[in-house]
Amino acid sequence: MSVLVTGAAGFIGFHASQALLEAGEDVIGLDNLNDYYDPALKHARLDCLRASSGFRFVEADLADHAAIEALAADRPSRILHLGAQAGVRYSIENPHAYAQSNLVGHLNILELARSLGDGLDHLVYASSSSVYGEAAKVPFSEVDANDTPESLYAATKRSNEFMSASYARLYGIPATGLRFFTVYGPWGRPDMAYWLFADAMLEGRPIKVFNNGDMERDFTYISDIVEPMGRVLADNPQRGRHEVYNIGGASPVRLMDMIAQLEEALGVTAEKQMLPMQAGDVTRTYADVRKLQAAYGYQPSVQLDEGLNAFAEWFRGWRAR
Ligand SMILES: NC(=O)c1ccc[n+]([C@@H]2O[C@H](COP(=O)([O-])OP(=O)(O)OC[C@H]3O[C@@H](n4cnc5c(N)ncnc54)[C@H](O)[C@@H]3O)[C@@H](O)[C@H]2O)c1
């Protein structure tokens, strides 16, 4: 029995694979190692995973139907589908990458799940807080209408939820979508604000503060994602059940406060370049996590200062390698 983790060389996929391996699972990790950000980071994550005998890596593109179909031969009993073209702003620059990885890729994973039939106990996939768009009401709840995505990225993530709902219904696939809220931590993502800020601060470059800093994010430390996600994945929902849950820190922080905490963690004062809002972005995110709490006892526990300290310590080591 094995778990297929897509996007295993990515930030969340790496941590999730590590946790599964530590729990004694066999993991088939899939990734295409694309260069959206420095592939050296993806290779370094993979090197860590390869130290476990239970890990096997498959280099393939999610959009390659034949390659994904071939994974049925391994008969994974669970699929954790985290591979995707992430990032809101890049979806304006390179929309086709999102259509291929997130739409065609998601369909190929659903087709794989369909072909595994009763042998598949659970498909868990990554959605995003971005599906809420510029929502008027906070905190964001799963029951709120969310049909006004601000970016193509958000539209692909919302589409993944619809595609999964239809496949669950048609083919009895037990499926769960998790709407992640700004996940951060060691081995993180170089395109995200906390990383870009830290990098600029350590190099003495100004940081770009969009919307003049008037933004709020519900930051979620990586362990507050990985541990509960493991519990969700281990669950055996009824065949055909499809659910979507918010998974977030449930404690939004103002961007300027986050910058102050990062300055503290790095011991550097940032030079701030105040800029207008960027296309595709939203001013705030805030997760209502009561649904996940009720179903899986979710309780995020890592405060932003603690999480940024852990990131800063890892980041200094990464830069010095
Ligand atoms: N990190 C966050 O704050 C956040 C927030 C909301 C949603 N998400 C979602 O969570 C998932 C994981 O995100 P992450 O932060 O680890 O991003 P990431 O970019 O670090 O990881 C994604 C991985 O998927 C791989 N990938 C992309 N396209 C592929 C393709 N066509 N074929 C095979 N592999 C492909 C990439 O190479 C990468 O290693 C994604 O679905 C993302 O959209 C993340």
The ligand as a Tripos MOL2 file, in Angstrom:
@<TRIPOS>MOLECULE
LIG
   44    48     1     0     0
SMALL
NO_CHARGES

@<TRIPOS>ATOM
      1 N1          1.9240   27.6730   -0.2130 N.am      1 LIG1
      2 C1          0.7420   28.2780   -0.1040 C.2       1 LIG1
      3 O1          0.5830   29.2630    0.6340 O.2       1 LIG1
      4 C2         -0.4700   27.7520   -0.8540 C.ar      1 LIG1
      5 C3         -1.6890   28.4260   -0.6680 C.ar      1 LIG1
      6 C4         -2.8140   27.9640   -1.3390 C.ar      1 LIG1
      7 C5         -2.7370   26.8460   -2.1380 C.ar      1 LIG1
      8 N2         -1.5340   26.2200   -2.3290 N.ar      1 LIG1
      9 C6         -1.5050   25.0300   -3.1940 C.3       1 LIG1
     10 O2         -0.8190   24.0030   -2.5120 O.3       1 LIG1
     11 C7         -0.1310   23.1720   -3.4430 C.3       1 LIG1
     12 C8          1.3350   23.0880   -3.0680 C.3       1 LIG1
     13 O3          1.8710   24.4090   -3.0970 O.3       1 LIG1
     14 P1          3.3580   24.7380   -2.6920 P.3       1 LIG1
     15 O4          3.3280   25.9950   -1.9240 O.co2     1 LIG1
     16 O5          4.0260   23.5320   -2.1440 O.co2     1 LIG1
     17 O6          3.9460   25.0870   -4.1460 O.3       1 LIG1
     18 P2          5.2580   24.5650   -4.8910 P.3       1 LIG1
     19 O7          5.3260   25.3250   -6.1760 O.co2     1 LIG1
     20 O8          6.4240   24.6410   -3.9850 O.co2     1 LIG1
     21 O9          4.9180   23.0580   -5.1720 O.3       1 LIG1
     22 C9          4.2170   22.6000   -6.3110 C.3       1 LIG1
     23 C10         5.0570   21.5230   -6.9740 C.3       1 LIG1
     24 O10         4.2950   21.0290   -8.0760 O.3       1 LIG1
     25 C11         5.1940   20.8140   -9.1590 C.3       1 LIG1
     26 N3          4.4560   20.9510  -10.4080 N.ar      1 LIG1
     27 C12         3.9040   22.0820  -10.9350 C.ar      1 LIG1
     28 N4          3.3440   21.8160  -12.1150 N.ar      1 LIG1
     29 C13         3.5350   20.4870  -12.3550 C.ar      1 LIG1
     30 C14         3.2120   19.6220  -13.4100 C.ar      1 LIG1
     31 N5          2.5680   20.0600  -14.4950 N.pl3     1 LIG1
     32 N6          3.5750   18.3260  -13.3310 N.ar      1 LIG1
     33 C15         4.2320   17.8660  -12.2260 C.ar      1 LIG1
     34 N7          4.5920   18.6330  -11.2000 N.ar      1 LIG1
     35 C16         4.2460   19.9400  -11.2610 C.ar      1 LIG1
     36 C17         6.2490   21.9040   -9.0270 C.3       1 LIG1
     37 O11         7.4700   21.5460   -9.6660 O.3       1 LIG1
     38 C18         6.3960   22.0350   -7.5130 C.3       1 LIG1
     39 O12         7.4670   21.2560   -7.0260 O.3       1 LIG1
     40 C19        -0.4040   23.7780   -4.8100 C.3       1 LIG1
     41 O13        -1.5090   23.1180   -5.3800 O.3       1 LIG1
     42 C20        -0.7660   25.2120   -4.4940 C.3       1 LIG1
     43 O14        -1.5640   25.7760   -5.4920 O.3       1 LIG1
     44 C21        -0.4040   26.6510   -1.6910 C.ar      1 LIG1
@<TRIPOS>BOND
     1     1     2 1
     2     2     3 2
     3     2     4 1
     4     4     5 ar
     5     4    44 ar
     6     5     6 ar
     7     6     7 ar
     8     7     8 ar
     9     8     9 1
    10     8    44 ar
    11     9    10 1
    12     9    42 1
    13    10    11 1
    14    11    12 1
    15    11    40 1
    16    12    13 1
    17    13    14 1
    18    14    15 2
    19    14    16 1
    20    14    17 1
    21    17    18 1
    22    18    19 2
    23    18    20 1
    24    18    21 1
    25    21    22 1
    26    22    23 1
    27    23    24 1
    28    23    38 1
    29    24    25 1
    30    25    26 1
    31    25    36 1
    32    26    27 ar
    33    26    35 ar
    34    27    28 ar
    35    28    29 ar
    36    29    30 ar
    37    29    35 ar
    38    30    31 1
    39    30    32 ar
    40    32    33 ar
    41    33    34 ar
    42    34    35 ar
    43    36    37 1
    44    36    38 1
    45    38    39 1
    46    40    41 1
    47    40    42 1
    48    42    43 1
@<TRIPOS>SUBSTRUCTURE
     1 LIG1         1 GROUP 0 **** ****
